[in-house]
Amino acid sequence: MQNQEKLDRVQEDGMTIRERLRIILPELDARYGTDLHTYLEFNREKPWQLLFSTILSAQCTDARVNMVTKDLFVKYPDLQAFAEADLKEMEEDIHSTGFYHHKAKSLIGAAEKLLSDYGGVLPSSIEDLTSLPGVGRKTANVVRGNVFGQSSIVVDTHVKRVAKRLGLTDQTDPVKVEYDLMEVLPEDHWILINLQGIALGREICKAPKARCSECFLRKGCRQYRLEHAESGEKG
């Protein structure tokens, strides 16, 4: 539920978050669309594949993960195959995604727990999902949003960076950013903000320096308005 006090609090650039969102959200929708999708490829009849792909995506590009899982999900076609996999062989299979020691243990462990505790059925609650090896809130929210259609906010590096620059949060911890965004964003944009934030972060709002002069959100962006306040230019 939106926090009305937070929405109407005037920020240092003279705008409230409510005013900011009236500019930002329509522009994001127009630029990147409102279709729900995931950049990670998976078989929707095997939703656990998205869970495993998201585990692999830590510190790795979605494109690289998709290249790896194209063969991985053929070699290991079901949870039983993952649960019975040889750890060293699994490490070799996913080596190019990085952090393969930890990720291999997580994949095998998650498969074992899904079979033993959930009868091979992917759970939908964030509590159950985060009880699986290698699964934190970000991964759980990816699954909840894209498999179960549950409103959730996924805070990755792009979303965290974009949200702070725009003025939607002052936090840097991903969990705190998630809760801040839940308080200010309408629920129909909870899942969308991840897709749109990733797109904006890759195209314009890059790290370490954003290409602000090219940004279509200048009029509503706190960082841009503050940096250009002295010159009198705010859009």
C-alpha positions in Angstrom: 0.0 0.0 0.0 1.3 3.4 -0.9 2.6 5.7 1.9 0.8 9.0 1.3 3.1 10.9 3.7 6.2 9.7 1.8 4.5 10.5 -1.5 3.8 14.1 -0.6 7.0 14.9 1.2 8.9 17.7 -0.7 12.4 16.6 -1.6 15.5 18.7 -1.9 14.9 19.4 -5.6 11.5 20.9 -4.8 9.4 18.0 -6.1 7.4 15.4 -4.2 7.6 11.7 -5.2 3.9 11.9 -6.2 4.8 14.7 -8.7 7.8 12.7 -9.8 5.9 9.6 -10.5 3.3 11.4 -12.6 6.2 12.3 -15.0 8.3 9.1 -14.7 5.8 6.2 -15.0 4.0 7.3 -18.2 7.3 7.9 -19.8 8.7 4.5 -18.8 5.5 2.8 -20.0 5.7 4.6 -23.4 9.4 3.9 -23.8 9.7 0.3 -22.6 6.1 -1.0 -22.7 4.0 -2.7 -20.1 4.2 -6.3 -21.2 5.4 -8.6 -18.4 8.4 -10.8 -19.4 11.7 -12.1 -18.2 15.1 -11.8 -19.9 15.8 -15.3 -18.7 14.6 -18.1 -20.9 12.8 -21.1 -19.4 10.1 -23.7 -20.1 6.9 -22.5 -18.4 5.8 -26.1 -17.9 9.0 -26.5 -15.8 8.9 -23.3 -13.7 11.8 -24.5 -11.5 14.0 -23.7 -14.5 13.4 -19.9 -13.9 14.5 -20.4 -10.3 17.7 -22.2 -11.4 18.4 -19.6 -14.1 18.0 -16.8 -11.6 20.4 -18.5 -9.2 22.9 -18.7 -12.1 22.4 -15.0 -13.0 24.1 -13.7 -9.9 27.1 -11.6 -11.1 26.4 -12.9 -14.6 24.6 -11.5 -17.6 21.2 -12.9 -18.7 22.6 -13.6 -22.1 25.4 -15.8 -20.7 22.9 -17.7 -18.5 20.6 -18.3 -21.4 23.6 -19.8 -23.4 24.5 -22.1 -20.5 20.9 -23.2 -19.7 20.2 -24.1 -23.3 22.4 -27.2 -22.9 22.1 -27.5 -19.1 18.3 -28.1 -19.1 18.7 -30.7 -21.8 21.4 -32.6 -19.9 19.4 -32.3 -16.6 15.8 -32.4 -17.8 14.1 -32.6 -14.4 14.7 -32.0 -10.7 15.7 -35.6 -10.1 18.5 -35.3 -12.6 19.8 -32.1 -10.8 19.5 -33.7 -7.4 21.5 -36.7 -8.5 24.1 -34.7 -10.4 27.8 -35.0 -9.7 29.0 -31.7 -8.1 32.3 -31.5 -10.0 30.6 -32.2 -13.3 27.9 -29.6 -12.5 30.6 -27.0 -11.7 32.1 -27.7 -15.2 28.7 -27.3 -16.8 28.1 -23.9 -15.3 31.7 -22.7 -15.1 31.2 -19.7 -17.4 28.6 -18.1 -15.2 31.1 -17.5 -12.5 31.0 -18.4 -8.8 30.4 -21.9 -10.0 31.4 -23.7 -6.8 28.6 -22.0 -4.8 26.1 -22.1 -7.7 26.5 -25.8 -8.3 25.9 -26.6 -4.7 22.8 -24.3 -4.7 21.3 -26.0 -7.8 21.8 -29.5 -6.5 20.6 -28.5 -3.0 17.6 -26.6 -4.3 16.6 -29.6 -6.4 17.0 -32.0 -3.4 14.9 -29.7 -1.1 12.2 -29.2 -3.8 11.8 -32.9 -4.1 12.0 -33.8 -0.4 10.0 -30.9 1.1 7.7 -29.8 -1.7 7.0 -32.9 -3.7 8.8 -31.4 -6.7 6.4 -28.5 -6.9 7.8 -25.0 -6.9 6.4 -23.1 -3.9 5.0 -19.5 -4.3 5.6 -17.9 -0.9 8.7 -15.8 -0.3 9.3 -17.7 3.0 9.3 -21.1 1.2 11.3 -19.9 -1.7 14.0 -18.3 0.4 14.3 -21.5 2.4 15.9 -23.1 -0.7 19.7 -23.1 -1.0 21.0 -20.1 -3.0 17.7 -18.2 -3.0 17.4 -14.7 -1.5 14.6 -12.2 -1.8 15.6 -11.0 -5.3 15.5 -14.5 -6.7 12.3 -15.3 -4.9 10.6 -12.2 -6.2 11.7 -13.0 -9.8 9.9 -16.3 -9.4 6.8 -14.9 -7.7 6.4 -12.2 -10.3 7.1 -14.2 -13.4 5.8 -17.6 -12.5 2.9 -16.9 -10.2 2.0 -13.4 -11.3 2.2 -12.1 -7.7 3.0 -8.5 -7.3 6.6 -8.2 -6.2 9.6 -5.9 -6.7 12.9 -7.2 -7.8 15.8 -5.0 -6.8 18.9 -5.7 -8.9 21.9 -3.4 -9.4 20.1 -1.5 -12.2 16.9 -0.9 -10.2 18.8 0.1 -7.1 20.9 2.6 -9.1 18.0 4.0 -11.1 15.6 4.3 -8.1 18.1 6.3 -6.1 19.0 8.7 -8.9 15.4 9.3 -9.8 14.6 10.1 -6.1 12.4 7.2 -5.3 14.6 6.0 -2.4 17.6 7.1 -0.4 18.6 3.6 0.5 21.4 1.4 -0.9 20.5 -1.9 0.7 18.4 -3.9 -1.8 15.8 -5.0 0.8 15.3 -1.5 2.0 15.0 -0.2 -1.6 12.4 -2.9 -2.2 10.3 -1.7 0.8 10.7 1.9 -0.2 9.5 1.2 -3.7 6.6 -0.8 -2.4 5.5 2.3 -0.4 5.6 4.7 -3.3 4.9 2.8 -6.5 1.3 1.7 -7.5 1.1 -2.0 -7.3 0.6 -2.4 -11.1 4.2 -1.2 -11.5 5.8 -3.4 -9.0 6.9 -6.1 -11.5 7.2 -3.5 -14.3 9.8 -1.4 -12.4 12.3 -4.3 -12.6 11.9 -4.7 -16.4 11.8 -1.0 -17.0 14.6 -0.2 -14.6 16.9 -2.8 -16.2 16.1 -1.4 -19.6 16.8 2.2 -18.5 19.9 1.2 -16.6 21.4 -0.6 -19.6 20.4 2.1 -22.2 20.9 5.4 -20.4 21.2 5.4 -16.6 24.5 3.5 -16.6 27.1 3.0 -13.9 29.2 4.8 -13.0 27.9 7.8 -15.0 24.5 8.2 -16.5 24.0 9.8 -19.9 21.7 12.4 -18.5 21.6 14.6 -21.5 19.9 11.8 -23.5 17.5 10.8 -20.8 13.7 11.2 -21.3 13.1 11.4 -17.6 15.1 14.6 -16.9 12.1 16.6 -15.8 11.3 14.1 -13.0 14.8 13.0 -12.0 16.0 14.3 -8.7 19.7 13.8 -9.5 19.4 15.7 -12.8 17.4 18.5 -11.3 19.8 18.9 -8.4 22.9 18.9 -10.7 21.3 21.5 -13.0 19.7 23.7 -10.3 22.4 26.3 -10.3 22.1 26.9 -14.0 18.3 27.2 -13.7 17.8 24.2 -16.1 15.6 21.5 -14.7 14.4 19.7 -17.7 
